[in-house]
Amino acid sequence: HNKLTLNMSTALLLPTTASSMMMPDSPSSTPRRLYRRRNALPPLSGLSASHALINETHERRHECVIRKRRNAVCGAMYFDEAKSPRKSRVDSPRAKTASAGSSSPSSSTPPSYRLPVALNRNTNCLAPDIPVDSQAVDDAFVRFSAASWHFCSLSVPNDSLVDIVVAMFCDLGLVKRYQIPSSVLRDFVHTVRDGYLDNPYHNFRHAVDVSQACFMLLKESGAQRILRPLDTLALMAAALCHDLGHTGTTNAFHKNSHSELAAQYPEGSILEQHHFATFSSLIKDMSNNIFFSLKEGEVAEVMALMEEIILATDMMHHGKLVDSVKARHQLSTPFSLSDENDRKMVMMLLMKCSDISNVVRPYHTAAQWTDVLRREFLAQLAQENALGLPQTIPPAASAPKGMTVGFIDFCADPLFSTLVRVFPSMKSLLAHMRFNRAADAGFPPVSAASGGAAHVVVSDDSSLQAVRRSVIERLSATW
């Protein structure tokens, strides 16, 4: 290629006279070398050869810079098809080279992920100079009581749900620490919202409800003393995306109906694996990638943590998790920030409690969630009857209040009792849950005022003990 050195400041001042014009049919009016370079694309009429060449050169350089930036961001993560065949990988020479280069045993990157590009926060091409300002979303956060257990996502408008999620990420310091741009965070939340189906219960409102419960547990339990900021980021992202793409039916339904998802994930935890796979494909889009400012090893670690957290939401692992936390709590040493297993156990515990946190909400909120869950169960029951499949929905689902009583007795009470053992400051949640159980079992409200008992907030130990004694006395005949 012939090189032509031009002084841009001088070239822009060249007169555009007829003698300086390069027309397609008059090659003699310009240097021969320049015309050969421009022969495939003659300059526009009225534009000098120097101007045209400068414009084309800058356009090519601009396209090259944009291409490099796009490749750097889009190369956020690739998956190892040998160990995870359900996940797709971009079939590019860069991805193959990176996969081969990162397969050494001494690498700190988990073997199930291949990250070909290490993104540098200092050279981030998308992050603005100023991070997201949490003041822009405080209005929705305060108006809908998102900083308390009175929050009910069922009564929040769709746009305000996005603002509340952004506010939680800001309040936890994740936006500022990891320099997440406002546009990327909002696009991420909007894309997640679009990824949830229009189910009665497992929809985007449930995802925001779980995220807000996780936010409250992090703020009130003291778990942030045990978790790193990277763990908090993984936990909040997992809470928001833990039911992404949920079909409104259970794992048992997919297994009995031999659905496509059941064939894709025959090893179990069908929906949970589907949720994580859906999130993995979503985060590859650079406009949604809230992890692009992280280092290569950090992205791999966050993805591995999110996979474990989301898979732990399978109710088949419920009893195993409760037993593991109890056994760990009985040891003389407390949970430690330096112990990776302790951190993972705490994250799974917080995620499980957040996922079924409806039972610890005020009674009127818990009753609304019970109603929408019952509608979703009945819809699945109708599908099972229509297809001639075995009924996997418990008979108590047909009773508005019987379902809550059984669920609290066998699932929620053991789980939240374990949470209180690890974090005693959360004992008020246990009292609220047992109050809701008493109300659904047919007992009159613990406090006197009609309806007011549903809004009782236990703020001190004396009130807590009074509520617990009253509930236990009323339930002693059935326990």
C-alpha positions as CSV (number, residue, x, y, z in Angstrom):
1,H,0.0,0.0,0.0
2,N,1.2,3.4,-0.9
3,K,1.5,5.8,2.0
4,L,0.5,9.4,1.7
5,T,1.5,11.8,4.5
6,L,-0.7,14.8,4.8
7,N,-0.7,17.7,7.2
8,M,-4.3,17.9,8.2
9,S,-4.1,21.5,9.3
10,T,-2.6,22.5,6.0
11,A,-4.7,20.3,3.8
12,L,-8.0,21.7,5.2
13,L,-6.9,25.1,3.9
14,L,-6.2,24.0,0.3
15,P,-8.4,26.0,-2.2
16,T,-11.0,24.0,-4.0
17,T,-10.3,25.4,-7.4
18,A,-10.8,23.7,-10.7
19,S,-7.1,22.8,-11.0
20,S,-7.2,21.1,-7.6
21,M,-10.3,19.0,-8.3
22,M,-9.9,15.4,-9.1
23,M,-12.6,14.2,-11.4
24,P,-13.2,10.6,-12.4
25,D,-12.5,11.3,-16.1
26,S,-9.4,13.4,-15.7
27,P,-6.7,11.5,-14.0
28,S,-4.1,14.0,-15.1
29,S,-5.4,16.6,-12.8
30,T,-4.1,14.8,-9.7
31,P,-0.9,12.9,-8.9
32,R,-1.1,9.4,-10.4
33,R,-0.4,7.7,-7.1
34,L,-3.3,9.4,-5.5
35,Y,-5.7,8.7,-8.3
36,R,-4.8,5.0,-8.2
37,R,-5.6,5.0,-4.4
38,R,-8.9,6.6,-5.0
39,N,-9.8,4.9,-8.3
40,A,-12.3,2.5,-6.7
41,L,-14.2,5.3,-5.1
42,P,-13.9,8.7,-6.8
43,P,-14.4,11.8,-4.6
44,L,-17.6,13.7,-4.6
45,S,-18.0,16.6,-6.9
46,G,-16.8,19.9,-5.4
47,L,-14.5,18.2,-2.9
48,S,-10.8,18.3,-3.3
49,A,-8.7,15.2,-3.4
50,S,-7.0,16.1,-0.1
51,H,-10.3,16.6,1.6
52,A,-11.8,13.3,0.3
53,L,-8.7,11.3,1.3
54,I,-8.7,12.8,4.8
55,N,-12.4,12.0,5.3
56,E,-12.0,8.5,4.1
57,T,-9.0,7.9,6.3
58,H,-10.7,9.2,9.4
59,E,-13.8,7.1,8.7
60,R,-11.7,4.0,8.4
61,R,-9.9,4.7,11.6
62,H,-13.2,5.4,13.4
63,E,-14.7,2.1,12.2
64,C,-11.5,0.3,13.4
65,V,-11.7,1.9,16.9
66,I,-15.4,1.1,17.2
67,R,-14.8,-2.5,16.1
68,K,-12.0,-3.0,18.6
69,R,-14.2,-1.6,21.4
70,R,-17.1,-3.8,20.4
71,N,-15.0,-6.9,20.4
72,A,-13.5,-6.0,23.8
73,V,-16.9,-5.7,25.4
74,C,-18.7,-8.5,23.5
75,G,-15.9,-10.9,24.5
76,A,-17.0,-10.8,28.1
77,M,-17.4,-14.5,28.5
78,Y,-17.3,-17.8,26.7
79,F,-18.3,-21.2,28.0
80,D,-16.6,-24.5,27.8
81,E,-18.8,-26.6,25.6
82,A,-17.1,-29.8,26.8
83,K,-18.3,-29.3,30.3
84,S,-21.4,-27.3,29.6
85,P,-22.9,-28.4,26.2
86,R,-26.1,-26.5,26.8
87,K,-24.3,-23.1,26.6
88,S,-23.2,-21.7,23.3
89,R,-19.8,-20.2,22.6
90,V,-18.9,-17.7,19.9
91,D,-16.9,-19.6,17.3
92,S,-14.1,-17.2,16.7
93,P,-10.3,-17.6,16.4
94,R,-9.9,-15.3,19.4
95,A,-12.3,-17.4,21.5
96,K,-10.5,-20.6,20.5
97,T,-7.1,-19.2,21.2
98,A,-8.2,-17.9,24.6
99,S,-9.8,-21.2,25.5
100,A,-6.7,-23.1,24.7
101,G,-4.5,-20.6,26.5
102,S,-6.5,-20.7,29.7
103,S,-6.7,-24.4,30.1
104,S,-3.6,-24.7,32.2
105,P,-4.0,-26.2,35.7
106,S,-2.3,-23.3,37.3
107,S,-4.9,-20.8,36.1
108,S,-7.2,-19.3,38.7
109,T,-10.2,-19.2,36.3
110,P,-12.7,-22.0,37.0
111,P,-12.5,-24.6,34.2
112,S,-16.1,-24.2,33.1
113,Y,-15.6,-20.7,31.8
114,R,-13.2,-19.2,29.2
115,L,-12.7,-15.4,29.2
116,P,-10.7,-14.4,26.2
117,V,-10.5,-10.7,27.0
118,A,-9.5,-9.1,30.3
119,L,-11.5,-5.9,30.5
120,N,-9.7,-3.0,32.1
121,R,-11.8,-0.6,34.1
122,N,-9.4,2.3,33.3
123,T,-9.9,1.8,29.6
124,N,-13.6,1.1,29.7
125,C,-15.1,2.4,26.5
126,L,-18.7,2.5,27.6
127,A,-18.6,3.7,31.2
128,P,-19.3,7.4,31.6
129,D,-17.2,9.7,33.8
130,I,-20.0,10.0,36.4
131,P,-21.7,6.8,37.8
132,V,-25.4,6.4,38.2
133,D,-26.8,9.0,40.6
134,S,-29.1,7.3,43.1
135,Q,-31.0,10.5,43.7
136,A,-32.7,10.1,40.3
137,V,-34.6,7.0,41.6
138,D,-35.1,7.9,45.3
139,D,-38.6,9.0,44.6
140,A,-39.9,5.6,43.7
141,F,-37.7,3.9,46.3
142,V,-39.2,6.0,49.1
143,R,-42.8,6.2,47.9
144,F,-43.2,2.4,47.7
145,S,-41.4,1.7,51.0
146,A,-38.7,-0.3,49.3
147,A,-36.5,0.1,52.3
148,S,-38.8,-1.8,54.6
149,W,-40.6,-5.2,54.8
150,H,-43.9,-3.4,54.0
151,F,-42.8,-3.3,50.3
152,C,-45.3,-5.0,48.0
153,S,-44.2,-5.2,44.3
154,L,-47.7,-6.2,43.3
155,S,-48.9,-2.6,43.7
156,V,-45.9,-0.9,42.0
157,P,-46.1,0.4,38.4
158,N,-43.7,-1.3,35.9
159,D,-41.5,1.7,35.3
160,S,-41.1,2.2,39.1
161,L,-40.0,-1.4,39.5
162,V,-37.0,-0.7,37.3
163,D,-36.2,2.4,39.3
164,I,-36.4,0.5,42.6
165,V,-34.0,-2.2,41.3
166,V,-31.5,0.6,40.2
167,A,-31.9,2.2,43.6
168,M,-31.0,-1.0,45.4
169,F,-27.9,-1.5,43.4
170,C,-26.9,2.1,44.1
171,D,-27.6,1.9,47.8
172,L,-25.5,-1.2,48.2
173,G,-22.6,0.7,46.6
174,L,-22.4,-1.7,43.6
175,V,-22.8,1.0,40.9
176,K,-20.1,3.2,42.3
177,R,-17.6,0.4,43.1
178,Y,-17.9,-1.3,39.7
179,Q,-18.6,1.8,37.7
180,I,-21.8,0.4,36.1
181,P,-23.1,3.0,33.6
182,S,-26.7,4.2,34.0
183,S,-27.6,3.2,30.5
184,V,-26.2,-0.3,30.9
185,L,-27.8,-0.9,34.3
186,R,-31.2,0.2,33.0
187,D,-31.0,-1.8,29.8
188,F,-30.0,-4.8,31.9
189,V,-33.1,-4.4,34.1
190,H,-35.4,-3.8,31.2
191,T,-34.1,-6.8,29.4
192,V,-34.5,-9.0,32.5
193,R,-38.1,-7.7,32.8
194,D,-38.8,-8.7,29.2
195,G,-37.2,-12.1,29.8
196,Y,-39.9,-13.0,32.4
197,L,-43.1,-14.5,31.1
198,D,-46.6,-13.3,32.1
199,N,-47.2,-15.9,34.8
200,P,-49.5,-15.2,37.7
201,Y,-46.7,-15.7,40.3
202,H,-43.3,-16.3,38.6
203,N,-43.0,-13.0,36.8
204,F,-40.9,-9.9,37.0
205,R,-42.8,-8.6,40.1
206,H,-41.7,-11.8,42.0
207,A,-38.1,-11.1,40.8
208,V,-38.2,-7.6,42.2
209,D,-39.9,-8.8,45.4
210,V,-37.1,-11.4,45.9
211,S,-34.4,-8.8,45.1
212,Q,-35.9,-6.4,47.7
213,A,-36.0,-9.1,50.4
214,C,-32.4,-9.9,49.6
215,F,-31.6,-6.2,49.9
216,M,-33.3,-6.0,53.2
217,L,-31.5,-9.1,54.6
218,L,-28.1,-7.7,53.5
219,K,-28.9,-4.4,55.2
220,E,-30.4,-5.7,58.4
221,S,-28.7,-9.0,59.1
222,G,-25.1,-7.9,59.1
223,A,-24.3,-10.4,56.4
224,Q,-22.3,-7.8,54.6
225,R,-19.6,-8.2,57.2
226,I,-19.2,-11.8,55.9
227,L,-19.6,-11.2,52.2
228,R,-17.3,-9.4,49.8
229,P,-18.7,-6.7,47.5
230,L,-18.2,-9.1,44.6
231,D,-20.4,-11.6,46.5
232,T,-23.1,-9.0,47.0
233,L,-23.1,-8.2,43.3
234,A,-23.5,-11.9,42.4
235,L,-26.2,-12.3,45.0
236,M,-28.3,-9.3,43.9
237,A,-28.0,-10.3,40.2
238,A,-29.0,-13.9,41.0
239,A,-32.0,-12.7,43.0
240,L,-33.2,-10.6,40.1
241,C,-32.6,-13.3,37.5
242,H,-33.3,-16.5,39.5
243,D,-36.6,-17.3,37.7
244,L,-35.7,-15.8,34.3
245,G,-37.8,-17.5,31.6
246,H,-39.9,-19.4,34.1
247,T,-42.7,-21.3,32.4
248,G,-45.2,-21.1,35.2
249,T,-45.0,-24.9,35.8
250,T,-42.9,-27.0,38.1
251,N,-39.9,-29.3,37.5
252,A,-42.2,-32.3,38.0
253,F,-44.5,-31.1,35.3
254,H,-41.7,-30.8,32.8
255,K,-40.4,-34.2,33.7
256,N,-43.8,-35.9,33.4
257,S,-44.7,-34.1,30.2
258,H,-41.3,-34.9,28.6
259,S,-40.9,-31.2,27.6
260,E,-38.0,-29.8,25.6
261,L,-36.5,-28.4,28.8
262,A,-36.6,-31.8,30.4
263,A,-34.8,-33.3,27.5
264,Q,-32.2,-30.4,27.5
265,Y,-31.5,-30.8,31.2
266,P,-32.0,-34.5,32.1
267,E,-29.7,-34.3,35.1
268,G,-32.3,-32.5,37.2
269,S,-33.1,-28.9,38.4
270,I,-34.6,-28.3,35.0
271,L,-36.0,-24.9,35.5
272,E,-33.1,-23.6,37.6
273,Q,-30.6,-24.6,34.9
274,H,-32.8,-23.0,32.3
275,H,-32.9,-19.7,34.4
276,F,-29.1,-19.6,34.6
277,A,-28.7,-20.4,30.9
278,T,-31.1,-17.7,29.9
279,F,-29.2,-15.2,32.0
280,S,-25.9,-16.3,30.5
281,S,-27.1,-15.6,27.0
282,L,-28.6,-12.3,28.1
283,I,-25.4,-10.9,29.6
284,K,-23.4,-11.5,26.4
285,D,-25.0,-8.4,24.9
286,M,-22.7,-5.5,25.7
287,S,-25.6,-3.2,26.2
288,N,-26.8,-5.4,29.1
289,N,-23.4,-6.6,30.5
290,I,-23.2,-5.1,34.0
291,F,-20.0,-7.1,34.5
292,F,-17.9,-5.7,31.6
293,S,-15.8,-3.5,33.9
294,L,-14.8,-6.5,36.0
295,K,-11.5,-8.3,35.5
296,E,-11.4,-11.6,33.7
297,G,-11.2,-13.7,36.9
298,E,-13.9,-11.7,38.6
299,V,-16.4,-12.3,35.8
300,A,-15.7,-16.0,36.0
301,E,-16.1,-16.0,39.7
302,V,-19.4,-14.0,39.7
303,M,-20.8,-16.4,37.0
304,A,-19.9,-19.5,39.0
305,L,-21.4,-18.0,42.2
306,M,-24.6,-17.1,40.4
307,E,-24.9,-20.6,39.0
308,E,-24.6,-22.1,42.5
309,I,-27.0,-19.6,44.0
310,I,-29.7,-20.1,41.4
311,L,-29.4,-23.9,41.4
312,A,-29.8,-23.8,45.2
313,T,-33.3,-22.4,44.8
314,D,-34.5,-25.8,43.7
315,M,-36.8,-27.0,46.5
316,M,-35.3,-30.5,46.2
317,H,-32.2,-29.0,47.9
318,H,-34.1,-27.2,50.6
319,G,-33.6,-29.7,53.4
320,K,-30.0,-30.3,52.6
321,L,-29.2,-26.6,52.8
322,V,-31.0,-26.2,56.1
323,D,-29.1,-29.2,57.6
324,S,-25.8,-27.9,56.3
325,V,-26.2,-24.4,57.8
326,K,-27.3,-25.9,61.1
327,A,-24.2,-28.2,61.2
328,R,-21.9,-25.3,60.4
329,H,-23.5,-23.1,63.0
330,Q,-22.9,-25.7,65.7
331,L,-19.2,-25.3,65.3
332,S,-17.4,-23.1,67.7
333,T,-16.0,-20.8,65.0
334,P,-18.3,-18.1,63.6
335,F,-18.9,-17.6,59.9
336,S,-15.8,-16.0,58.4
337,L,-15.2,-13.6,55.5
338,S,-12.0,-15.5,54.6
339,D,-13.7,-18.8,54.3
340,E,-15.1,-19.4,50.8
341,N,-17.5,-22.1,51.9
342,D,-18.9,-19.9,54.6
343,R,-19.6,-17.1,52.1
344,K,-21.3,-19.5,49.7
345,M,-23.4,-20.9,52.5
346,V,-24.5,-17.5,53.6
347,M,-25.4,-16.4,50.1
348,M,-27.5,-19.5,49.5
349,L,-29.2,-19.1,52.8
350,L,-30.1,-15.4,52.0
351,M,-31.3,-16.4,48.6
352,K,-33.5,-19.2,49.8
353,C,-35.1,-16.9,52.5
354,S,-35.6,-14.2,49.9
355,D,-37.2,-16.5,47.5
356,I,-39.9,-17.5,50.0
357,S,-40.1,-14.2,51.9
358,N,-43.8,-13.7,51.1
359,V,-44.6,-15.5,54.4
360,V,-42.7,-12.9,56.5
361,R,-44.4,-9.9,54.9
362,P,-47.3,-8.1,56.5
363,Y,-50.4,-10.3,56.4
364,H,-52.3,-8.4,53.7
365,T,-49.2,-8.6,51.4
366,A,-48.6,-12.3,52.2
367,A,-52.2,-13.1,51.4
368,Q,-52.0,-11.4,48.0
369,W,-48.9,-13.5,47.1
370,T,-50.6,-16.7,48.3
371,D,-53.5,-15.9,46.0
372,V,-51.4,-15.4,42.8
373,L,-49.4,-18.5,43.6
374,R,-52.6,-20.5,44.1
375,R,-53.8,-19.3,40.7
376,E,-50.6,-20.5,39.0
377,F,-50.9,-23.9,40.7
378,L,-54.5,-24.3,39.6
379,A,-53.4,-23.4,36.0
380,Q,-50.9,-26.2,36.1
381,L,-53.4,-28.6,37.6
382,A,-55.7,-27.9,34.7
383,Q,-52.9,-28.6,32.2
384,E,-52.1,-31.9,33.9
385,N,-55.7,-32.9,33.8
386,A,-55.9,-32.0,30.1
387,L,-52.8,-34.0,29.2
388,G,-53.6,-36.9,31.4
389,L,-50.5,-36.4,33.6
390,P,-50.1,-37.3,37.2
391,Q,-51.2,-34.5,39.5
392,T,-48.1,-33.0,41.2
393,I,-49.8,-30.0,42.8
394,P,-50.6,-30.7,46.5
395,P,-54.3,-30.9,47.4
396,A,-53.9,-28.0,49.9
397,A,-53.4,-25.7,46.8
398,S,-57.2,-25.8,46.3
399,A,-57.7,-24.3,49.8
400,P,-56.8,-20.6,50.0
401,K,-55.3,-20.8,53.5
402,G,-54.4,-24.5,53.9
403,M,-51.5,-24.1,51.4
404,T,-49.8,-21.4,53.6
405,V,-50.1,-23.4,56.8
406,G,-48.4,-26.5,55.4
407,F,-45.7,-24.6,53.6
408,I,-44.8,-22.7,56.7
409,D,-44.7,-25.8,58.9
410,F,-42.6,-27.9,56.6
411,C,-40.4,-25.4,54.7
412,A,-40.4,-21.8,55.8
413,D,-40.3,-22.2,59.6
414,P,-37.2,-24.5,59.6
415,L,-35.5,-22.2,57.1
416,F,-36.1,-18.9,58.9
417,S,-35.4,-20.5,62.3
418,T,-32.0,-21.4,60.9
419,L,-31.6,-17.8,59.6
420,V,-32.3,-16.5,63.1
421,R,-29.6,-18.8,64.5
422,V,-27.0,-17.4,62.2
423,F,-28.3,-13.8,62.3
424,P,-30.3,-13.2,65.6
425,S,-31.2,-9.7,64.5
426,M,-33.7,-11.1,62.1
427,K,-35.9,-12.8,64.8
428,S,-38.7,-10.3,64.0
429,L,-39.2,-12.1,60.7
430,L,-39.8,-15.4,62.4
431,A,-42.5,-13.8,64.6
432,H,-44.3,-12.2,61.6
433,M,-44.2,-15.6,59.8
434,R,-45.8,-17.4,62.8
435,F,-48.4,-14.7,63.1
436,N,-49.3,-15.2,59.5
437,R,-49.5,-18.9,60.0
438,A,-51.8,-18.4,63.0
439,A,-54.1,-16.1,61.0
440,D,-54.3,-18.5,58.1
441,A,-55.0,-21.4,60.5
442,G,-58.2,-19.7,61.6
443,F,-57.1,-18.0,64.8
444,P,-58.1,-14.4,65.5
445,P,-55.5,-11.7,65.0
446,V,-52.9,-11.6,67.8
447,S,-53.4,-7.8,68.3
448,A,-56.9,-6.5,68.9
449,A,-57.7,-4.1,66.0
450,S,-59.3,-5.6,63.0
451,G,-56.9,-5.6,60.1
452,G,-54.4,-3.6,62.0
453,A,-52.7,-6.8,63.1
454,A,-51.7,-7.4,59.6
455,H,-49.6,-4.3,59.7
456,V,-47.9,-4.9,63.1
457,V,-44.1,-4.3,63.0
458,V,-42.2,-5.8,65.8
459,S,-39.5,-3.3,66.7
460,D,-38.3,-4.3,70.2
461,D,-37.7,-7.4,72.2
462,S,-40.7,-7.0,74.5
463,S,-43.1,-6.7,71.6
464,L,-41.5,-9.6,69.9
465,Q,-41.8,-11.9,73.0
466,A,-45.4,-10.9,73.4
467,V,-46.2,-11.8,69.8
468,R,-44.4,-15.1,70.0
469,R,-46.0,-16.1,73.3
470,S,-49.4,-15.3,72.0
471,V,-48.9,-17.2,68.8
472,I,-47.4,-20.2,70.5
473,E,-50.3,-20.3,73.0
474,R,-52.8,-20.3,70.2
475,L,-51.1,-22.9,68.2
476,S,-50.1,-25.2,71.1
477,A,-53.1,-27.4,70.5
478,T,-52.1,-28.1,66.9
479,W,-48.3,-28.2,67.2
